[in-house]
Amino acid sequence: MVSKEEIMKIAILSKLFVADDEIDSLTEDMDKIIQFADTINNAGAEGDDFDNINNLSNVLREDEVVESYDREKILSNAKDQDEGCFMVKNIMK
């Protein structure tokens, strides 16, 4: 447990003004923070406990080859084309 004297020492070292009526609440808050940090430090991280905790599996579909559109049909509406590709205007100068 954090004492009031330790809170005052921390305040002096950090050059903070702490009013007398704030010391009790700061002591409680600091104690809760330290207890939380201790809980995290004591948590075990060994083993496979954290691997796939949601039991997810690979949701990607298999690759399959499908028929594509005819290139000549696609390019039939192109204003400009060259070697089977759309020609676009260069806007960068």
C-alpha positions, 0 to 999 in steps of 0.5 A: 500500500502506498502511504501519504508520505510517499505521495508527498515525496513523489509530488515534491520530486516532480515539483507538483503542488498537492493540496491536503484534501487531495492526498487521500484520493491520490493515495487510493488512486496510486494504490489501485494503479500499482495493484493493476500493474501487479495483476498484469505482471503476475499474469501467465503468458506461457503456453498456447493460451493466447493462440487463436483464442477466437477459434478462427480458421482461414476464411480465404477462398481457394484460387480458381481459374475462371474464364476472362473477358475477350481483350478485343471486346473490352478494347473495342470501346477504347478511344486510344489503344496500343498493343492491347492496352488502354492509352490514357492522357498523361496529366503529370507535367 
